[in-house]
Amino acid sequence: MIRITEMARQSGASVDELRYIERKGFIKSLLSRLKKREVRHYHESDILKVKLIIKYRRQGYTWDTAHKKTIMEMEKPTLF
């Protein structure tokens, strides 16, 4: 499990983009308490998914289309 800042660093997404991707339901985080605040933790397996979503967003696709293309690419990487 990695924190949101590490996920942002490794995936190329901003923290705000990660929060938006999570709100859209494309990835899930686990929340834990660290002193008086909640901290998001992500599975390391989500790094590739976020990288691909961000790649397609940078190419001009909508969030939903970027997510669909990411799922297709992860299921059949030889097509892309």
URSULQUI-V398468 format. One record per pair of residues at least 4 apart in sequence whose C-alpha atoms are under 6 Angstrom apart, sorted by sequence separation. I is the first residue (numbers start at 1). J is the second residue. D is the distance in whole Angstrom. If there is no record, write none. Layout:
i j d
I J D
I J D
//
This chain:
i j d
7 11 6
8 12 6
13 17 6
22 26 6
33 37 6
57 61 5
61 65 6
62 66 6
73 77 5
8 13 5
21 26 6
22 27 5
33 38 5
56 61 6
61 66 6
8 14 5
22 28 6
32 38 5
8 15 6
32 39 5
31 39 5
31 40 5
57 66 6
30 40 6
56 66 5
29 40 6
30 41 5
29 41 5
29 42 5
53 66 5
53 67 6
53 70 6
52 70 6
4 40 6
11 47 6
3 40 6
3 41 5
2 41 5
1 41 6
2 42 5
11 51 5
1 42 5
1 43 5
1 44 6
//
